[in-house]
């Protein structure tokens, strides 16, 4: 079993998260996926999310191997009526390719669902690059349902998905995440 720690990202993590983003851009490009092609926009988003304290770092044996952001709705995509629903929104899930395929993504999604459910929220929501149909399929096989596709000027994301926060899919025998963002440790799944 692999154990990972998730914690609130700090300014000390900035360079490592930027490296994760650059690694993700290269990984996507090598696979012919036209996503995350504007590096500066990605860097600006990382800094904004870090300043808002909504970004989390994922460590394995003291090494930063991933990050994820939990925040409110992106009103470019979710309508005001949808934004009123009891939901938490997941952004920029990045896992270094050395740690993909181990169930870490599933465990992070379960952790985010548990975090949202602990706040009394019913939905974990995401917006996904409209043309990345492999990513759409990834989320569909992880318990998300397609909501609709929204279009916003200058934005390539907008395929909207949501998952009930009560749903857990990760194999607890395979991976454990220790959450150190609260006063007591929380294990997920």
ZIZI-V267699 format. One record per residue. N is the residue number from 0. RES is the residue in one letter. OMEGA is omega as a letter, one per 40 degrees, with the letter a starting at -180 (999 if undefined). NEAR is the number of other ideal C-beta (glycine too) atoms within 10 Angstrom. Layout:
n	res	omega	near
N	RES	OMEGA	NEAR
N	RES	OMEGA	NEAR
This chain:
n	res	omega	near
0	X	i	9
1	X	i	14
2	X	i	12
3	X	i	23
4	X	i	17
5	X	a	24
6	X	i	14
7	X	i	14
8	X	i	23
9	X	i	11
10	X	i	9
11	X	a	9
12	X	a	20
13	X	a	15
14	X	i	10
15	X	i	17
16	X	i	23
17	X	i	15
18	X	i	12
19	X	a	22
20	X	i	19
21	X	i	14
22	X	i	15
23	X	i	21
24	X	a	18
25	X	a	12
26	X	i	15
27	X	a	17
28	X	a	13
29	X	i	9
30	X	i	9
31	X	a	6
32	X	a	17
33	X	a	11
34	X	i	17
35	X	a	22
36	X	a	12
37	X	a	11
38	X	a	12
39	X	i	7
40	X	i	11
41	X	i	18
42	X	i	15
43	X	i	11
44	X	i	17
45	X	a	22
46	X	i	15
47	X	a	13
48	X	i	21
49	X	i	20
50	X	i	10
51	X	i	11
52	X	i	11
53	X	a	18
54	X	i	25
55	X	i	25
56	X	i	21
57	X	a	26
58	X	i	18
59	X	a	18
60	X	i	9
61	X	a	6
62	X	i	11
63	X	a	18
64	X	a	20
65	X	i	23
66	X	i	26
67	X	i	23
68	X	i	21
69	X	a	19
70	X	i	16
71	X	a	12
72	X	i	19
73	X	a	19
74	X	i	11
75	X	a	14
76	X	a	22
77	X	a	22
78	X	i	11
79	X	i	8
80	X	i	7
81	X	a	18
82	X	i	15
83	X	a	10
84	X	i	13
85	X	a	12
86	X	i	20
87	X	a	21
88	X	a	22
89	X	a	24
90	X	i	17
91	X	i	19
92	X	i	18
93	X	i	20
94	X	i	21
95	X	a	20
96	X	i	12
97	X	a	11
98	X	i	18
99	X	i	13
100	X	a	9
101	X	a	15
102	X	a	20
103	X	i	23
104	X	i	21
105	X	a	19
106	X	i	25
107	X	i	24
108	X	i	26
109	X	i	26
110	X	a	25
111	X	i	24
112	X	i	26
113	X	i	20
114	X	i	22
115	X	a	24
116	X	i	19
117	X	i	13
118	X	i	11
119	X	a	8
120	X	a	16
121	X	a	14
122	X	i	21
123	X	a	26
124	X	i	24
125	X	i	21
126	X	a	23
127	X	i	21
128	X	a	18
129	X	a	16
130	X	a	13
131	X	a	18
132	X	i	12
133	X	i	8
134	X	i	17
135	X	a	18
136	X	i	10
137	X	a	13
138	X	i	20
139	X	i	13
140	X	i	10
141	X	i	16
142	X	i	19
143	X	i	23
144	X	i	12
145	X	i	13
146	X	i	17
147	X	i	12
148	X	i	14
149	X	a	18
150	X	i	10
151	X	a	13
152	X	i	5
153	X	a	6
154	X	i	14
155	X	i	17
156	X	i	20
157	X	i	17
158	X	a	22
159	X	a	21
160	X	i	22
161	X	a	21
162	X	i	24
163	X	a	14
164	X	i	23
165	X	a	11
166	X	i	14
167	X	a	18
168	X	a	16
169	X	i	22
170	X	a	13
171	X	i	14
172	X	a	9
173	X	a	14
174	X	i	23
175	X	i	16
176	X	i	21
177	X	a	15
178	X	a	20
179	X	a	14
180	X	i	13
181	X	a	9
182	X	i	6
183	X	a	6
184	X	i	10
185	X	i	16
186	X	i	12
187	X	e	22
188	X	999	20
